[in-house]
Amino acid sequence: MRVERRNTFMKITFLGAAKTVTGSNFLVETEDSKFLVDCGMYQGQAEEEYENEAPFDFNPSEIDFVLLTHAHIDHSGRIPKLYNEGYKNAIYAHKATCDLCSLMLPDSGHIQEMEIEWKNRKRQRKGEKPIPPMYTAEDAAKCLELFKPVQYDEIIEITPKIHVRFNDAGHMLGSSIIEVWSNEDGKDVKAVFSGDIGNNDIPLLSEPTMIADADYLVMESTYGNRLHMKNDNKAELFLKIVSETIEGGGNVVIPSFAVGRTQEILYELDKIKETKNNEEFLKEYETLMKVPVYVDSPLAISATEVFKENMELFDEATQAEIKKGDNPLEFDGLHFTVTADESKALNESEIPSIIISASGMCDVGRIKHHLKHNLWNPKNTILFVGYQAPGTLGYSIVNGAKKVKIFGEEVAVNARVEYIEGYSGHADQELLMNFVYSFNNKKPKHIFLVHGEEESQNTLKQKIEEEAKIPVTIPNYGDTYKLQEMPELVSKMNLRPRTMKYEILQKLKVLQSEIDDMKQAVKEDLNNKELKDEDMFRIKEKIKTLENNILSIIEG
């Protein structure tokens, strides 16, 4: 039986992507409904990833419906867990998002199973009981029966008092900006959830839809403090990096998200010949065309097929090319490696090649094997084309790590490391501001910034308030806001740290920082020519005491 609710104002509780980029999850309560916008996993920081397994901060069986902005795991990845814990109502998403989730969620479940198998082997050696995965591939397949595909631009009645419309966000195939109308005491209140807003320079996809009016806006802010490289420069740089590496006898390894970036790179490789027509370019292009290109990710291969089945979502220029018989996702020299043996063979080949492999942040999947075999060699190039979350292997490499651990083995980073930010699927600061200005019929009374690191959010908040004259809030995890003329913070959960694991990891982070500070201070002391022998002895004894204490803890 439906629980009667009485809430004269729409309320939003921010349960993910609050002052961080991943884990999108927003609980919305209206006069007669309670629903979620997105239900994503945290990715990157270990202490945040532990939160994926924590209980939800609501009763899943009380949620009336879910609105899903797109298929990326940081927006959809906890839906199978939601299903397992009692949620059995509809999940509304664009048709292409439903298609992609049918691949990505079972793949995520498979990853959970593989990771827990590894953890349980360690637990078994310690005499501890095995623990179950957060969810399995089978669990993920079961939850797909709840998905209700919708199309862009249609106003859908969810309940007599709630209507929604999905609009093309231009971020990935099927990504959506969602408009929500809620009738509160006879008056419509409109909230817009941006999801991830696309970069105008993304190949294949249409530009993000501009929304004309809203009362309140919940908006992503991933690149709120940065501008992207423009498309022409991006293509030219891509070709230069690839041709220089290949001519030097090396491989180009591209860690790429299986869905979205992989297909865009294939498009870029197919269309790059049209960017210029001079002698240097033709030489570089000729080098590129001789090189085999391998897509080494079963998920990326399946996702590419979904892209081919949804070509009506491509931009007008791409559709015109398709009508002429030029499929931008197919070209000579392109190979798809399906089996593990085919993947291993790539690292045994001496022929220079381009290897596109998932995951984009290098934390799971076949890319880790390719990095292990290619990072140490200065002939090779590791080319990053997407956002790298703090705490991920990709973040460490991009930010100058000299050595990294892969499968427990220390690997030197001798390869050339490049990052072309223009391939990001997220809008930069300029495009985010354009999105804010697009509300020309009725600008939002208030904007909530989510899905961004704090530095990026603070910069964007200041720019919006100074230039667009719209008040902005950067919510904390667990904050609940009542959407009235000036949104009111009505409750704070104060849940972090919610788990002992999270608290321990936070303390370890502080301890590591203190040890780094001590190391620097000791180095400065040792460089002090006026330091006496007794001072050196005291420093040595302090370090010895610390070492003994650490060994005592480890052995205990």
Buried (B, 14 or more C-beta within 10 A) or exposed (E): EEEEEEBEBBBBBBBBBBBBBBBBBBBBBBBBBBBBBBBBBBBBBBBBBBBBBEEBBBEBEEBBBBBBBBBBBBBBBBBBBBBBBEBEBBBBBBBBBBBBBBBBBBBBBBBBBEEBEEBBEEBEEEEEEEEEBBBBBEBBBBBBEBBBBBEBEEEEEBBEBBBBBBBBBBBBBBBBBBBBBBBBEEEEBBBBBBBBBBBBBBBBBBBBBEBEBBBBBBBBBBBBBBEBBEBEEBBBBBBBBBBBBBEEEBBBBBBBBBBBBBBBBBBBBBBBBEBBEEEEBEEBBEBBBEBBBBBBBBBBBBBBEBBEEBBEBBBEEBBEBBEEEEBBBEBEBBEBBEEEEEBEEBBEEEEBBBBBBBBBBBBBBBBBBBBBBBBBBEBBBBBBBBBBBEBBBBBBBBEEBEEBEBEEEEBEBBBBBBBBBBBBBBBBBEBBBBBBEBBEEEBBBBBBBBBBBEEBBBBBBEBBEEEBEBBBBBBBBBBBBBBBEEBEEEEEBEBBBBBEBBEEBEEEEEEEEEEEEEEEEBEEEEEEEEEEEEEEEEBEEEEEEEEEEEEEEEEE
